[in-house]
Amino acid sequence: MKDLSRRKFLRNGSLGSASLLLFNLPAWAREITSFIAEGQFAVHNIPADKNLDPAWVRSLYKRTIPSTYFKSLNELKFIGMPAGGLHAGTVYLGGDGRLWLWGIYNDSREGVDPKTVLWNDGTREVSVRNRDGANYVEPTLAANRRVLEQGFAISFDFNWKKITRELKEEDWDEIKFEASYPQATIRYISKGLPVEVVVKAGAIFIPLDADNSALPATVFSINVQNRSTKRLTVSIGGWFENGANKITAKDADGMRQNVASRHNGFASIKGQFLAAKPDASSQRDSGTTCITCMGKDVLINTSATPWPVTTEFFTATSESPAEANPNEKLVSSLVTNNFVEPGAGTETNFILSWHFNHPLLKLDKLPETQQGYYYGKRFRDAAEVGAYIAANFKKLHGNTLLWQKTYYDSTLPHWFLERCLLNIGTLATANTYRFANDRFWGWEGVNACEGTCTHVWQYAQTMGRIFPSLERDARQRTDLGIALQQDGGIIFRAEYESRPAIDGQAGTLLRIYREHQVSADDHFLKTNWPNVKRAAIFMLAQDKNGDGMTDTPMENTLDAVWEGEIAWIVGLCIAAAKATQYMAEEVGDMAFADQCREYVEKGNRNMAEKLFNGEYFIHRPDGVLGKKKLGSYNTCHIDQVYGQSWAWQVGLGRLWDREKTLSALRSLWKYNFAPDVGPYIKTHTGGRPYALAGEAGMVMNTNPKNEPFAYGENMTWQLGYFHECMSGFEHQVASHLMAEGMTDEALILTRAIHDRYHAAKRNPYNEIECSDHYARAMASYGTFISACGFEYHGPNGYIRFAPKWSADNFKAPFTAAEGWGSYSQKRLGNSQVHTIEVKYGILQLSELGFDWKVGLPPRKSVVTAGNEQIAHELSISGTAIRIKLSRKVVVKAGLQMIISIN
């Protein structure tokens, strides 16, 4: 969350020395410095009683149906679901089924819609840039960003009339958009029509298969059901504008050309540019687009004019190459004709693909960008992408739909499952890249704040569970490679910085442990252990007085260097040391494991004794400087027990005092969660608008004691962060609340975010912090992990489930190192049945863990895998059951492991 003006401000330190730079600061930063200079200190005004309707709270637990947005309620205009493959640019699926935005041309614009807007914070109007929340205050309308002509239409005869309808908002009485991910379902409804039209659209998305999930393409499955009593002839057509050199080409540069081809089972039309000047082929938008349609008798038209769609559109054909000048639109179309009996249906599958393999000029410090993108290495052009998907359609699209079905086939609330997963769409935007040398790289938000920043990305839990190979690459190649200094410090922006960040350092060690756990064996850990140990030694050395509480001033995620002992950083380092202890034990480095254990024991004891103020954990000032510099001090900070939150994510268990941790979470709920943030942001000005009046959220940092100079004596612009609601931090707290059994609060906080991103207000798929599709928001998946009580250790063959509610009848998906599937448990009386069904890949198991319902101790257990009964040992400690299998068992796709206990 840093730009040039912020760096300048940091170098100059105090408000006095920075005052000359105010003209360089964003409006919100100028606002906070003005606020400080005037010496105004607002009274804490978040109500302790949240006054929430108990019936509404109970409703959050209900299974319900997919979040559905309606044309009739004017809820489609902002929807933009990332619908392309991972790291392939930003292509949005709109609420009416048309694609928009088309951020595929390698430009360096910040955010999906660069702009500055005015926002009234309750006291005055301030200017808000894209990275400061412009797209939150004023969401982008799909209608304003349709860069390429693209669409679908159907035609059929009924009652002696030819009826045609485009799949767009204007042509239907009602459209329902079901906002699941990775495939959205769109229903088109009109009174009097004898057909039902249902479209499933999205990218190829297969957990654990990062290659096939990174195809630059969107798939549309268009299903038409005949509800009449007569046989219908239904035509389904799609069109796509040639997008080659769309942005830069001038008439003298060359010609656009559409070229058709037929294959076994599909047809396609490639859009390319015939360059007349050498530089035209090297422009950032030089490349190809393609439309592909599955079917044997597809009608091809290389020069279509579907405006408006008439009968002729469905019959016109031309398979010869078509050309047009750059200032003209060149559109191609593909049509299928289908006989549909009464009560039956027909489905046509289209693939829209693109290929623009040029480096992003903004990333000039990364030499590998000159080699282009990973998809560019795999495919020569967009037609090859379409042909690859078509040739492997049953497998690729089938596994995508299988994951979607597996993920949402759960007893957990549908809205909750959506919010936990959909932020992984960030990987399918221009936020991330995968270069030709296979390196993964990311911004914080789209084209804002470079370097796969450790202190931001370490909050993200989704990618590590869904595509662990990408996280392993980032750890090994970047954090433990390019970014690792001789002394073990990890430069927090790799090529784009020169120093470590303490929270990023600790968080990266925790991620390394997670990446090890989500591996099939110990190769990753053993290969990287020498560098892991170096990084851990550096972190431990930041505890200058040897009390287990880091106290070396160092950069943190709030873009400042804080002095003293800071609970959230201390706790994060304790968790990282615990993870490192476990890793050291696994590689046999027992001396270092003991060193880490000693650090953890001292840190746990001292944090609980010295950094707890009776209600919550605090920031203890430096003994010499006191509170001269900015800090959280005796205020209630959102991340104060973040280390324990991380500990639950990777099975580290309880760290410091349980009751004090719960007290801290209750304090966050009491002092920081506002059912309406309006009164707070009106009186505590200077923050960015990531939650507005009338919306609920958890504020970053509050001063419930109303202490003067609560944040330090010489405050700087970063204080503005304290008054904001940033969803990534909120998700982190929600995951911790869930892990500790505070399920009401966890669901309410998650629902607050979900409702802030309701389609009536803004794009549900774009959680904004510093620019669009902010990486930290992928912390959301951690709440799902906590809800399942999920633990996993691939090399040890260990898996555990301990649902936080509905334990008598629970079902949810899981992902592991080599496969994924579904877990369910049922309790009846004093018996339990646990079922693990693998849907994809394999699952290797040696040990399992569950929770036993309080009652009589278990007497008997039976474990079967497929048709084979597996010998095992059962032990119980409190309510925790452990089952050790007599040998490692491999459960393959399509098979189940069933554990019966009574």
N, C-alpha and C positions, 0 to 999 in steps of 0.2 A: 504494500500500500504506500508506494513512495514514488515521487516524481522529482524532477530537477529542482523545482522551487522548494520542495520539502527538504531535500538534501542540503540546499543552501542554508535553510533555516536551522537545520540541525547543527551544521558546522559553526554557526554563529551563537548557538546556545541560548542565551537568556533573551527575554522579551525586549530588554533595552537594546541589545546589540542587533536584534532581528528587526527592529522597527523600521529600519531603512529598506527592508526587503518586502514590506507589506504589499507593495504594488505588484510583486511577482506571485503572491499567494493566491490560491483559489478563494472565492468569496466566502466559503464557510470558514476558512482559516483566518481571513481578515476579521470575520465576525467574532471568533473566539478570542483573538488577541484584543479586540476592542472590549469584549466582555471582561477580560482580565484587567485591562488597563483601568477600567472604570471602577474596579473593586467591588463588583456586584456578586453576591453569593446567594444563590436561590435556595429556598427552603425545600427540603425533601417533601415531595407531595404524592408519592405512590401509596395508595391505600393498602393497609395490611389485610383488610377484608376484601377479597376479590369479588364478592357478591355475584357468584356464578350460579346459574340455575342448575340444581342437582340433576334434574331430568336431562338437561343438555349434556352434562358431564357423563351421565350413564350412557347416553346415545353414542358417545365416542367409541365405546367398546363394541358396538353392533357391527356385524359383518357388512351390511348394506350392499350397494352395487357400485360399479365403477363411477367415478366422478364424471358427470355428463353435463355438457354445456349445450345450450339451445339457441338456435336462430331467433325463436320467438321472444327470447329474453335478452336479445342483443349481446350475446356472450361469445361470439365467434371472432370478433374483429382483431383481438390482440393475440390470439393463439398462434404460437410458433414452435411446434415440436421439432427439435433437431432430428431430421429424417434421413441424413446421409450416414456413411460409415464413419468410424473413428478417425480423427485427424485428417478429414477430407474437406475441410471448409465448413461453412455454415449454410445449410439448406433447411428451410423451415417448411413444415407441413402446416397449412392454415386450417382454420376451423371448418371451412367448407370443402376441404380436400385438395385445394390447389397449393402448389409449392410457391414459396416466395422468399425474399431476401437475396438468395443466391450469392452469398459471400464466399465465392470459390475462386476469385480472381487475384489472390495473393496481394491484396492491398494492405496497407498498414493503418487503416482507420481504427480508432480506438472505440471499441464497443460495436454493437450491431447497427447502431444508428447514431453516428457522431453528431452531437448537438449540445447546446447550452440552453437551459430553460430557466424561467423565473419561478421561484417557490416562496410562498408566504409562510414563514415559520411560526406565525402567530403574533409576531411583533413587527415584522417588516419583510419586504421582498429581497431575496438574495439570489444570486446567479448560481446555478448548479450545472457543473459539467457532466459529461458522460460518466467519468469514473467516480463522480460524487453523487450519482443517483438520478441523473436526468431521465433515464429510461424507466425509473421507478415513478417519478413524479408525472411524467408524460410518456406513457408507453407508445411504442411504434405501432402504427396501423398497418395491417397486412396490405390494404389497398394502395398504400403509398410506396410499397417496395416490391412490386412485381417486375423484377428486372427482365425476366424472360417470359415470353408467351408460352403457356403450358396449360393443358387441361384435358378433360375426358368428357364424353357425351354418350348417351344411349339413344337408340331409335327403335320403334316398333310400330306395327299396324294394330289398331284397335277400333272396333266399331266403324270400319271403313275410313278411318283417319290415320294419317301418318303422324306419330307423336315423337318429338325429339326433345330431349332435355340435356342441358349441360350440367355437369356435376359442380355447380356453383350456387352460391347463396340465393341469387336472384330467381332461380328457376324452380324452387321448391317451397312448398308451404312451410315445411319444417325440416331442419337439419339437426341431428343430434351427434355431438362429438364426444365419444367416450375416451377419456384422457389417460389411458394406460400407456405404458412404455415397455418395450420399444416399438410396439405396433399399436397405433390408434385405430379405433373402429368408428366409422362415420356412417350414419344412417340417413337416407334421403327419403322424405315422405311428402306425398301430395294427395289430396282427396280426389277420388275418382279414378286414379291410375290403377291399372291391374297388376302393377309390379311393385316389388320391394327391392331397393338397391342398398347394398351394404358394401362398403369399401374398407379393407384393412390395408394400412399403409405404414411404411417405415423402412428402416435399413435392415440389412442382414446383421443380426446381433446374436452371438452364441457365446455365452460365458466360457472362459478358459481358451477360446479360439480367437486370439487377438488379431491374427492375420485375416481370417475370413470376416471378422467384424469391422475391418477397416477398408471395405470396398467403397469407392466413391460412387454410390448409387442409392436410389430409392426404389422400393418395390411396391407396386399397387396391385392388390387382388380385388377385382371388381366382380361382385356376385349379384346377379339379377334373378329374383324369384318370380315365377308366374303365378299370380293369385287368381287368375281368371279361369273360366271353364273351357277355354279354347287354346289350341296350340298357337304359340306366338313365335314370330321370327324376330329375334332381338339382335340388333347391331350394337357393338361396343367399340368405340373409337377413342384413340388418344393422339394428341399432337404435342410437338416440342419444337421450340424455336432453335435454330442453329445459334449456339452461344459462343462460337469461336471468335476471338478478338472483338468481343462485344463492346468493350469499354473504350479501347484506344484506336480502333481502325478508322482510317479515313479513306475516301474513295480511291485515291491513287495507290493505296497500300496493297490492293489485291481484290479477290472475290471470295465470297462465301460459297461453299459447295455442299450439297447433300448427296450422299452416295448410299444406295440401297444394296442389301445382300440378303439372300435366303439360305437357311441352314436346315438341318434335320430337326424339325420341331419348333423352329422359331424364325422370325424375320427381324431385320433391324435397319435403321437408317442412321448413318453417321454424319454429323455436321462438322465440317472442317473449314479451314481458311487457306486459300491458294495465294500465298504471299508473292507480291510483285516487287517488294523491296526487302532486302535482307533483314532489316531491323524489325519488320512486322512479325517475323517468326520468333523473335526473342522477347517480345512484350510479355508482361506478366499475365495477360489474358489470352495469350496464344495457346491454343489447345484444341480439344474436341469435345463434342457432346453427342449423345446417342439415345435413341428410343428403340427399345426392343420389345417385341410382343411374342408370347408363347402361343403356338398353334401351327397347324399345317397349311391352312388356306387363308393366310393373312393378306388383306388388301394393302398394297403399298402405294403411297403418294409422296414423292420427294418434294413436291411444291404445292402444299395445301394452303387454303385460305379459309380457315374455320371461323369467320366473323361476319355475320352470326352463323351458328351451326345450322345448316339446312340439310335437306335430303341428299343433295349432291355431295356433301362432305363424306357420306358413308358409302358412296359408290365411285367417286373419282379415283382413278389410279394412274400412276406414272412411275415406272421403275428406272427410268433414265436419270443420270445425274442432273441436278438442278443447280443453277447458280444465281447469285444476286450481288448487287453492289453493297458495300458496307453500310450505306445509309438506308438500306431496305431490309425488311424482315424476311427471312427465309425459313419457312416452317415445313416440317414433315409430319406425316400422319400414318398410323397403322390401324386397321379396322378388322374385327372378326364378325362373322354372321353365324348365329346360333339358333337352331330350332329348340324351343323349350315347351315341353308338354305341361298341361295343367298340374299345378302343385309341385312342379319340378323347378330346378334352377340351372343357371349356367355361370361359369366363372371364367374370366379372362385375366391373365397376369401380364402386367407391363413392368418393364425395368427402364428407369431413366438414369443415365450414367454420365459422368463428366471426367475430364482428365486435363488438368492444368498444372504441369509439373515444372514450376519455376520457383526459384528461391524468393523468400520474403526479404526485400531489401533492408527492412528494419533490423534484421538479425545479422548485422554485418560482422559481429564478433564470433559467429559460429561458422567456420569454414565448411562444415559438412552441408550447410544449406545450399551450397553451389551444386551439390550433387542431386538436388531435388528431393522428392518424397519417396517413402517406402512404396506406395502404390504405383509410383512412376517406374520404379525398378521392376515391379511385377508385371505391369501391363504397358503395352505400347501406346494405346489410345483408349478412348471411351468405348469403342466398339468391342475391343477385347474384354473389357470389364463386363459389358452386357452379355457377351457370348459365354464368359466363364460362369456367370450366375445362371444363365439359361441352361447350360449344359449340366450344371450341378444343382438345379433348382430344387428338386425333391429333398436333397440333403440339406442345402443351405437354408432355404425358406422353411423347410420342415422342422429343422432344429431351432430356428428362431421362434416359430409358433409353439414348439414344445416347451421352450424356456418360458414363454409368456404364460402358457397354460399352467406350468409347474409353479411359477412364482405366485400367481394370483389364486391358485387352488389352495386356499388356506383358511383357517378360522380367524385369522387376524383381520381387522377392518380393511376394507378395500382402499379407502382414502389414505390410510396409514401406510399400506404397502406402496401406494403410488408415491407419496411424498418421500419415503425412505429411498426409493430406487431412482426416481426420474432425474435427479441431479447428475447421474452418470452421463446424461446427454451432453454435459459439458465437454466430454471427450469427443463428441461428434460436432464440435464447433471449431472455429478458428482459434480457440483458446489453446489447443494442443497440436503438436506436430509429431510425426514419426518420419525421420529423415531416411534417405536411401541406405545409410549405413546402419539402419535399424535402431538408432537412438531415439528414445522418447524424450520429449521436451515440452514444457508448458509455461504459459503466462499465469499470472494470478487471475485476471479477468481478460476478456478478449482484447488482445493487443495492448495490455496495460500491465506494467511491472513484470519485468522479464526474469528468466533464470530458474524456472521450476522451484520457486522460493521455498526453502526448507521450513520457514516458520509459518507458512500458509498451507502448503501441501501436506504437512504432517497432521493436520486436522482431518484430512479427507480419508474416509474409511472405505469408500465404495470400490475404487479401482483395485485396491489390494485384495479384495474378495472376489471380484468378478473377472478381472484380467490381471492376475498376479504376476505374469511374465513381464508386463510393462513396468510394474513397480520394482521387480528384481533388477531389470535393466537400469532403471533410474538410480537405484542404490549402488549397484556395482560400477556402472560406467561413469556416473556423474558424482554422486555424493562421496563414494569411496575411491574415486578416480580423479577426474578433472578438478573437483572441488576440494580434495583432501590436501591440507597443508602438512609440512614436515612435522609440525608439533601435534598433529592430530585434529586440529581445528578444521571444520567443514565450512568452506565459504558458502554463505547462505544463498547466493545467487550464481554460484559457479563462475563462469566467465564474466559476469556482470557485476562482481563485487570483489572485495579484497579482504574481507573479515568474516568471522563466524557470527552467528546469532545463537545465544545460549538456549533458547527454547527450540530453535531449529535443530541444534546439535542433539539435544536430548530426544526430541521427537523422532529424529532420524534413526537413533539407536533403537527406539521402540519399533519403528517401521521395519528395521532390519530383522528384528525378532519375529515380527508378523510375517515378513516375506519368507523367513525360514520355516515358520509353522505351515504356511500355505505352499509348501514344496513337497515333492514326493519322497525326497531323501535329504541327506545332510550335505550334499555337494555344495550348495550355495553358501552355507555357513562356513564349512571348512575352507573353501576357496578364499573367502574374504576375511577370515578370522584375524589375520595379522593387522589388517587395516581397521577392522571393527574394534580391536583392542586399542589401537592408537587413538581412535576417536573417543573411546570410553575413558582412556587415561586423561585426555585433554579435558573432558567434562568433569571428571572427578577433581582435577587440579584447580577448578574454579572455586572450590571450597577452601578459602585461604586459611581459616582458623581450625579446620579439621573437625567441625561439629556435624558434618553431614548435610549442611545447608549452604548451597552455593551463594557466594557473596561478592563475586567479581563483577563489576559493572560491564555489561555487554548488551549489544543490540537485542531487541525483542520485537515481537510481531506488531506492537503498537508504535513502531518507528521511533523509538527513543531508547536511551541508555539509562536505566534506572539504577540507583544506588541502594545498598542495603540488602536485607534478606526478604525475598518476595515469595509469598506462600505458593503462588501458582508455578513459579519457576523452580523453587525448592522441591515442590512435590513432583514436578515433571522429571527433574533430575533423579529423584529417588526411584521413581518408576523405571526410568531408563537404566539405572544402576541394577535394579532387580532383574530386569530383562537381560542385562549383560551378564549378571551372575549365572542365570540359567544357561545362557549360551556358552559361557566359560566351562560350566560343568559338563555340557554336552560334548565339547571338544577335548575335555580332559585337562584343562588349564585350571587346576584346583587352587593354586596359589592366588591367581587373579580372582577366581570366584570368591575366595575368602575375603579378599580386599573389598570387593563389591558388596559382599554381605555385611561387612563391618560398616561400610558407608550407609547402607540402607538402614541398619539397626539404629545407628546414631541419628540419622536424618529423621526417621520415623518418630523417635523419642523426642528429639528437640523441636521438630515442627509442631507436634501436638502440645508440647509444654510452652513453647516460646512464641509461637505465631498464631495463637488462638486467643481471641479477646473476650471469650465467654459466650459469643454468639457465632462468630465466623472467623475464618483465617485471614490474616492481614499481611501487610508489608511493613516489616520492622525497619525503621530508618537507619542509615549508616551512622556508626558511632561518632564520626568526626563531622561529616557534612550535615547530619540531621535531615531536615526536610527542605533543604534549599532547592533541590531539583524536583521535577515532576515525578509523581509516583501515586500509587493507590493508597498507601499508608493505612489508616484506620477506617477505610471505606469498604464497601461490599462489592467485590470484584467478581465478574462472571466466571473467570477461570480459576478461582482460588483453590479448587480441589481437582483440577484437570488431570493431575498425575494419577489419581485414583480412578478417574473415568477411563484413562488409557489402560490402566491395569486390568479393568474388567474386559476390555476388548481383546486382550491377548492372554487371559488366564493367569495373571500374576497373583490373583487373590487379594485379600485385604492387606493394605499397607499400614497406615497409621490408625489412630483411634476411630472406631466405628461411630460412636455417639457424637463425637465432634464433627465428623464428616457429615452425618445426617443433619446436625445443627446448622452447618454451613449451607447445605442445600435448602433447608427450610428458610434460612435467612435470605438466600437468593430469591426464593419464592415470595417471601414477605416484602422485601425491600426493593427488588429489581423487576419483578413481573408486574406489568400494568395492563389491566383489561382494556384500557384506553390510554395510549401514550400521549395523547393530545395535550393534557395539562402539563405533563412533565417536559415535553420538548418546547412548549411555549415559554416555560420559565427557565429551562436549562438550555440556552441557545448555543449554537456553534457546531452542533452535530450535523451529520449528513442525513438526508431523508430516506432511510431504508424502512421506516414505518411512519405512518402519518396519523393525524388526528382521527380518532374513531377506530383505530386498529390496535390490536393487542401485541405485546412483545416484551421481551426481557431486556432491560437496559444494561449496557455494559458495566457501568460502575456508578454506584450511588453513595451518597453521604447521609445515611440515615440518622447520624448523630448531630447533623447540622454543625459540624465543626468548622471554624474559620480556617482558611488555608488548608483545607482537608487534603488537597492534592499537591501540596508543596508551596513554598514561599515564592518561587520564581517560575510560575507556570508558563508553558509554551503551548503552541497551537494544537499539539497532540491531545490536549484535554478534550477537544471536540469529539474524539473517539468515544470518550466515556459516556457521552449523552446519546449514543446511537443504539439501534437494534440491528445487529449484524447476524444474519441467519446461521452462518457457519458456527459461531460461538453458541448460539441458542440450541442448535442441533447437538452440539457437544454436551451441553447441560442436560438436554432431554435424554440423551443416551445414558447419562449417569443417573438421573432420576429413575429411569426405567430399571437400570441394573440394581439399584438399592431398594426396589419395590415400591417406589413412589409413582405408581402407574398413572394415577389421576393427573398429577402434575406433568408427567412426561407426555401424556396424550394431549393435554390442554396446550402445552407449549408447542408441540408439533402441529397441532391444529391451528394455532395462532398463525404460524408461518404459512400453512396450507391456505388459510383464508385470506391472508394478505396477498397471496398469488392466485386468487380466484380469477377466472377468465373474465368476469365482468369488470375487473379492475385493471388487470395487466396479464402478461404472458405467464401461464402457470409453470412453464418449463424453464424460466430464466430467473434464478435467484441472484440478486444483484448485490454486490458489495463494491469493490473497486473495479468498476466496469462490469460488463455483462457476463453471465454464466461463470460466476466466481468459483474458483476451485475449492475454497474452504467449505462451501455448502455441501460438498460430498461427505461431510461428517454425518449427514442424514442417515446413511446406511448403518452407522453405529447404533442407532436407536433400534433398528430391526434386529441387529445382532443381540443387543441386550434383551429385547422382548422375548427372544427364543432361548435366552440363557445359553448361547452357543459358545462352545470352546472346541478348538481343533488343533491338532499337531500332526501334520502329515508324516514326517519322518518317524514319529513314534506310533503311528497308526491309532491315534487317540481321537475320540469324538465325544462330545457331551451336549445334552439338551436339558434345560431346566426352565420351562416356560414361566413367564411372570404372571400370566393369568390364563383362565380356561384350561388349567392343567388336566382336568378330567376328560376333556375332549379337545385336543389340540392338533393342529396340522400347519406346517410351514415348509418352505423350501430351504435348501442348504446348498452351499458350494464348497468344494474341497479342492485338493491339489490336482486331481486327475479326473474329477467327475462331479456331477451335481444331480440333485434329485429332490425327494420329498420325505419329510419326517412326520410321523404322527404318533400320538400316544392316547390311550384310553384307559380310564380308571373305573373300576366297578367294585365296590366293596373294598376288600383287602387284596385286590389283584390289579396288576397293570400290564398293558401290552404296548410295547414300543415297536414301531415298524419303520425301517429305513429302506426306502425304495430308490434305487439308482436309475435315473432316466437317461443319463449321458455319461460316457466314459466309464471309469471304474472307481471304486472306493476300497482302499486297503485299510483293514481294521485289525488291531490287536487288543484294544482296550476301549470300553465304553463307560460313560457316566450318565446318571439320571438322578432325579430327585424322587424320593420315596414319600408317599403320602403318610402323614403322621398317623400312627396306629400301631398295630402289631408288627413285629419285625418280620421280614420276608423269610419264608421257610423253603421255598423251592423256586428254581428258575430254569428255563429252557431257552436255548439259543439255537435258531436254525438259520441257515443261509441257503437259499434255494430249497432243495429237498434234503439237505444234509444237516444233521444235528451236530453242533459244535460243543466240544468239551470246554469247560470254563470254571473259573472261581468267582464267587460273589462275596463282596465285603460291604459293610455299611458303617458309616460314621455320621451320627446324627441323622439327618435326612438324606445324606448323599450316598448314592449307591455306586460302586465300582464293579465292573465286570471285566475280568482278564481272560481273554481267550487263550486256549492252549497253543494256538499257532496263529500266524497272520492269515487272515481270510480276505480274499479278493472278491468283492461283490461287483458283478458286471451289469451293464445297462440292461434293464428289463427284469432284473432279479431283486429279491427283497431279503433283508435280514430281519427276523422277527425275534424279539426278546420278551418272553412271558415271565412275569414274576408274581408270586402269590405267597 
